[in-house]
Amino acid sequence: MLRPVPVSGNSQGAAAHPGYQFLMSSNPYETPLRGSGDRGDAAGVTSEGAAWLASAGTYPRSTLAFWEERPDAPVVLPCGTAFDVVNTPAMFGRRMLDRLWDEGPGSGPVAVFRGRMLLFAAPGTAARLPSLLGWEEWGGRGQGVPPLLCHGTGDAVTVPAPHGDRSHQPVPAPAGSRWLVAPDTRHPWLPGPEILLWAAVRAARSTVRISIFPPADQDAKVYDVSRRR
């Protein structure tokens, strides 16, 4: 089974899910290097992982047959059955991934498409996560969590090709479509809304100063609770 390749010194999160090939780099659009410095497959999706992706559609055999003929072609698949998708700005999504892999349980499959990061999540996440963010008061403007697009039942997303771009030519960031954490099993682990809420809040706290006092009270002593463990 493929083993994730961590990008930082802390690989506890990566070890939690050896069923994924961890293809992360410091640039969220860049296809990472693997092995001894050679550029590996831009996707890393196995036949088992492709079968899981295809199972989301109405005609999975047709999807797999299409990929046999066009392994470098993305397809549109419905959400809500095999997976939901949380769609984030690329850099904020990268910070969420850092939290998930460095401090949490790891992530499910993750892809980049046209400047956005797609985090595959357990079915039902799209319906629950926005209300959790609202209840935690982390979903509004100025709270540090940017608008997250949650795709669930009735929605569809463009899924990157299982084998990526075989030309090994650089892909412009806005048009990039590739896997960062590639699925390679028929039954992948997928984070639920509580885990993604935790990751989003931790990612926001890494960039936002939080005070327990209103900013208008200039005489009050300010406590930065983001430093509290």
PyMOL commands that set and color helices and strands:
alter all, ss='L'
color gray80, all
select helices_A, chain A and resi 12-16+47-54+60-69+90-102+125-135+173-175+193-205+225-227
alter helices_A, ss='H'
color red, helices_A
select strands_A, chain A and resi 20-22+75-78+84-89+110-113+116-121+149-151+156-159+177-183
alter strands_A, ss='S'
color yellow, strands_A
deselect
rebuild
show_as cartoon
